[in-house]
Each structure stands twice: as C-alpha cells, then as structure tokens.
Amino acid sequence: MPSDNKQILVTRSSMPPLEEYVEEIAPLWESHWLTNMGVEHKKLEAQLKERLGVENIALFTNGHNALECILEALELPKGGEVITTPFTFASTTHAIVRKGLTPVFADISANDFTLGPESVEELITPRTVAIVPVHVYGLPCDVKAIQKIANAHGLKVVYDAAHAFNVKVGGRGIATYGDAAMFSFHATKVFNTIEGGAVCFRDPVLYDVLNQWKNFGITGPESVVYVGGNAKMNEFCAAMGICNLRHLDDEIAKRHTVAERYWKDLDGVSGVRVFPPRGDVEYNYAYMPVTFDPKVFGATRDDVADALAKVNVGARKYFYPLVSDYDCYRSVYASERTPVARHAAATVLTLPMFADLALEDVDRICGVVRGCAR
Ligand SMILES: *Cc1c(COP(=O)(O)O)cnc(C)c1O
C-alpha cells in the first residue's frame, strides 16, 4: 500500500509507557486487593478532585453507569420529564429511559451543537423534573442560562460531560456547574482508564449514596437498602488513570497543535465550518467536528466521508442519526421540534483527532477534504 494511503483511524487511545504502568500496578501483587475502593481507587479520586477543581467525585466502571447512578441517587420522580438533546451518543438518552424517566428532546444551538436554552424553556411542563444537557465535543453548554432556567423552575441539572474532561469555563472546572456532571474515561476519550467514568456532584451527602448504588445497595455488613447494581472501578483501571493523568497536559498540548493545523488548513474554504471554542473556554481539543454546506461547498458530508474512506482515513458521522431517530425511540417520542439538530446530524463529520496525529497527516486529510469542493 502506498504510504499516502496509510490508514488513519478517527482516534487512538492514549497509553502511558509500559514500565510506568507496571510500576503502578506492582504493589497489587503484594496486597491482593484488586477492586472495591482500594489504594489506587482512592488515589485517583483525590487526584481527580484536584485536577477538576471539584469538591465531590465518585468513580465508576464507565460513564454510562455513572450517569444512571446519579439519576437514581437524585431520586427524580419516576415518569418525570427530562429535557435533553437528541444530538448525542446513545448513552445519554438510554440512561434517562432506563431510569424510568421520559426524555423530551429540545433543539441545539447552531454555533456549538449544545442544548439551546430557549428551546429548553419552551418545553418545560409541570411534569419536568430535570435537564440533561451534553457538552458535545467538549464544547461547553451555556451553563449560566441553563442554571437560570433550572432555578426558575426548580429543576435538577445533570450534565453529560463525557467529552469535556479538563475543560474550564470562566476559569472554573466544567463539572462545578449544575447539580452533577458525568465524565467518561473510555479508551477513546481525552483521558482514559481503559473503561471508566466518574460523576462530580454538588451535594456531599450523595457520596455515600452513590457508593452504595454502585455496590449492590449495600450500606453495611448486614444491611442492604437499595436495589443497586455493580459499577465499581477496579484497581487496574484506576492505576491506568493515575498514569495517564501524569501525561495529560502534554497530550492536550499536542491535540491543541493538531487542532490549530486543521483550523488553518480549512480556513477560508467556502461552505466548510470549523468550531473553535468561545474565548472564555479552556478547551481539551477532544474532537474535530466540521460541517459542510453542500450548496456552497459543492459536495455533501457523505461525499467527503466516502472520499476519506477511499484513502483509508476514518472520519465519523458523529452524531448521525439523531438519538430521536433510533429504531427504539422513533415511534415513541416526538422529535420534529429539533430542526437545528437534524441539520447538524446531516452535515457534520468528525475528522481524525488524537495527540500523536502527525501534522503532515492533517495536511493530507485536509487536502482530500478540499479536493471534494466543486
Ligand atoms: C462516551 C460517552 C458516554 C458513555 O461513556 P462510557 O464511559 O462509554 O460508558 C456518554 N455520553 C457521551 C456523549 C459519550 O460520548
């Protein structure tokens, strides 16, 4: 295969040097304590509080279970309506529905793909109990406007911050906004623990409750008070997180360089739009979303995806289709009120983005994209 057809995947998991990981896990061969809130788990929890600037955090097997657990722990009334976005990964909506709540899909902002506050406000009814917005691609929601609406109507706000690790808004950690924020530490995310996740929350009382929910509802040696599940992060995953955290600033700096190269390479191409963060945001460069206006650019998003696939470049139609169009939701919940989200899903493509992506490869990818223009 010619080298200019070298396969480039859409993402590549960050890993610490092997020796560093081995050193981190070696003590486990002494202690034989492999899971259930061990030394590594406690250490990672403490380091993440510091890194994220939060008071309260609980670790989980993955982000999805963290989201389910916080929705459960907040004791939202069953059947209550939760206003959320259809422009997200399956997990956000599935967590709402699996917890016996009713998703109500609001539209998004055309500027940054996040839940539009006006659209949220229009959909509030006496049955509304919470808002679950998503910091899509790590781009922060309008946290102030959303909080104002929540305060006015007595609603809980739980952010899906799966993409937004290490992001700050107005100098504050993203997880300090809302009642709670969930992070995913999945292998494909900016910071990973192989599989893993966490929830940060305002009310410290929730710490014990969440730890009980993730451990079968056990509250003591002889007492079980919740019908909980099992969602505890194990020591090997926590150790991976501790190692990856040491390299995170480096990784984000490299992602920043890659992002700037994309934005420069695609600057001024008619009908192509890129999405750098607002000025008050400290970003993590999690993804590289690009939208194509076929009337101006002369080719559709699908044309670009096909052209990239032909030269072995993995771009993803992320997020397409809208969650509200999934087979399991289409006939159940209405979605005609989200024209902006529908348009975004039809025109967006996320291009390869990871710390070690070579700048020459970015140039090659952008060359193929520009070549699609007619
Ligand atoms: C990755 C992701 C999740 C789920 O996280 P897991 O750790 O894979 O369970 C939830 N929401 C969004 C938006 C995600 O991208």
Ligand as a Chemical Component Dictionary entry (heavy atoms), coordinates in Angstrom:
data_LIG
# 
_chem_comp.id                   LIG 
_chem_comp.type                 NON-POLYMER 
_chem_comp.pdbx_formal_charge   0 
_chem_comp.three_letter_code    LIG 
# 
loop_
_chem_comp_atom.comp_id 
_chem_comp_atom.atom_id 
_chem_comp_atom.alt_atom_id 
_chem_comp_atom.type_symbol 
_chem_comp_atom.charge 
_chem_comp_atom.model_Cartn_x 
_chem_comp_atom.model_Cartn_y 
_chem_comp_atom.model_Cartn_z 
_chem_comp_atom.pdbx_ordinal 
LIG C1 C1 C 0 -18.627 8.006  25.702 1  
LIG C2 C2 C 0 -19.930 8.686  26.005 2  
LIG C3 C3 C 0 -20.799 8.241  27.019 3  
LIG C4 C4 C 0 -20.641 6.937  27.742 4  
LIG O1 O1 O 0 -19.455 6.751  28.367 5  
LIG P1 P1 P 0 -18.888 5.273  28.626 6  
LIG O2 O2 O 0 -17.742 5.510  29.541 7  
LIG O3 O3 O 0 -18.502 4.690  27.318 8  
LIG O4 O4 O 0 -19.990 4.495  29.295 9  
LIG C5 C5 C 0 -21.900 9.014  27.315 10 
LIG N1 N1 N 0 -22.174 10.140 26.646 11 
LIG C6 C6 C 0 -21.401 10.576 25.640 12 
LIG C7 C7 C 0 -21.762 11.850 24.940 13 
LIG C8 C8 C 0 -20.270 9.848  25.273 14 
LIG O5 O5 O 0 -19.526 10.256 24.221 15 
# 
loop_
_chem_comp_bond.comp_id 
_chem_comp_bond.atom_id_1 
_chem_comp_bond.atom_id_2 
_chem_comp_bond.value_order 
_chem_comp_bond.pdbx_ordinal 
LIG C1 C2 SING 1  
LIG C2 C3 SING 2  
LIG C2 C8 DOUB 3  
LIG C3 C4 SING 4  
LIG C3 C5 DOUB 5  
LIG C4 O1 SING 6  
LIG O1 P1 SING 7  
LIG P1 O2 DOUB 8  
LIG P1 O3 SING 9  
LIG P1 O4 SING 10 
LIG C5 N1 SING 11 
LIG N1 C6 DOUB 12 
LIG C6 C7 SING 13 
LIG C6 C8 SING 14 
LIG C8 O5 SING 15 
# 
